[in-house]
């Protein structure tokens, strides 16, 4: 059903979890979170991982975020996918994904709605 491989999604979800856990250095309590600094490679790793996706996979990633966020229902999956493909033109996918709060959770929720187990995704990385 999905064009994007589960192992790719698992890797992106894991990177997004790390990215979402970052806090600005001024709010850092020692040992409590990852520090968001210029030398932290997570943002670049996410950007690289998404840049390796083909256009169909990028559209699917965006559609998964929308589905998990509740913008579409599982019955509207094809519509979400098509809209993401239409709107992807000229859009920086990695920036959009990283700019979406809770993107990893939305992707996980969407996968669940589509009948995929998060354990299957987690086992892929």
N, C-alpha and C positions, 0 to 999 in steps of 0.2 A: 504494500500500500504506500509506503514512504519511498521517495527517491533517495533521500539522504540516509546513509548507513547508520545503524544504531551505534557503532563504535565511534563514528565522527560526532554524533550527538552527545554521547557520553563524555568524550574529551572536551567538547565545548561547554557542556554543563559544569564539568569539574573546574574548568578555567573561570567560568562565570561565577561560580561559588567563591573562588579565591578573590576575584575582583570585587564582588559585592561585599566581601568581608573587610575590604580596605577602608581605613579611616584616615582623615587628614592628620599629619604629624602632630598638630597642635592639640588634637583630641585623644592622643594615644596615652593609654594607661599602660605602664610597663608590663609586657607579657600578656596583654589582654586581647590584642588584635594585630593584624598585619599593618605595617606602616606604608602609607601611600607616598612614595617618594619617586623622584625621577629615575632612579636606578632599579625600580621594581619592574621586572619583565612581564608581569601578567597581562597588562594592556596590549603590549606588542604581541604576546603569544596568542591572545584572542584574535587580534587583527590578522595575524598570519594564518591561523586556523580557518577563519572565515574566508580569507582571500583565496584559499585553496579550494573552496567549494565552487562548483559550477553554478550558473545562474538559476537552474531549477532547484538546486539544493539551497541556495540563498533564499529564494522565494519561499521554500518550504519552512526554513528556519523562522522567517518573519511570520508566516501563517501560523506556525506552532505557538509563537508568542501571543498572537492575537487570539487564538483559540483558547489558550490557557488563561488569558486575561478576561475572557468572557465576551469578547467582541463578536465572536461567532460561536455557534453550537457545533457539536460533532457532525450533525446532519448537514451543516453548511461548509464542511471542510473544503470541498472543491471550489466553492465560491471564495473562501478565504485565500486559498492557494492561488487562484486566478487573480484576485485583487492584489496580492503581494507581488505577483509577477509583473502586473501592470505598473505598480508603483515603485518597483525596484529600479526601473530605468533612471539613471542619473542619480541614484541614491547610494550613499555610503553605508552598506549593510552593517559593517562592524561597528561604526559609530552609532547607528540606530540601536543595535543590540545592546551595546555597553551603556547607552543612554537611557535604556528602559529599566527602571527599578524593578527588582525581583525577576529579571528575565529568566534565570535558571529555574525558578519555581514555576513560572508560566509554562516553560517548555516541558517540565516534568508533568504538570497538570494536563497539558494537551496530550502528551503521550499516553497518559492514563485514560483520558477520554477516548482515545483512538484504539484502546485495547492493548497497549504495551505496558509491561510491568517495569517499574523503575529498577527492580532488581536486574532485569535483563540489560538495561542501560548501564547500570553500575558495574555489572559483571564484564562489560565490554572494555573497560579501561583499567 
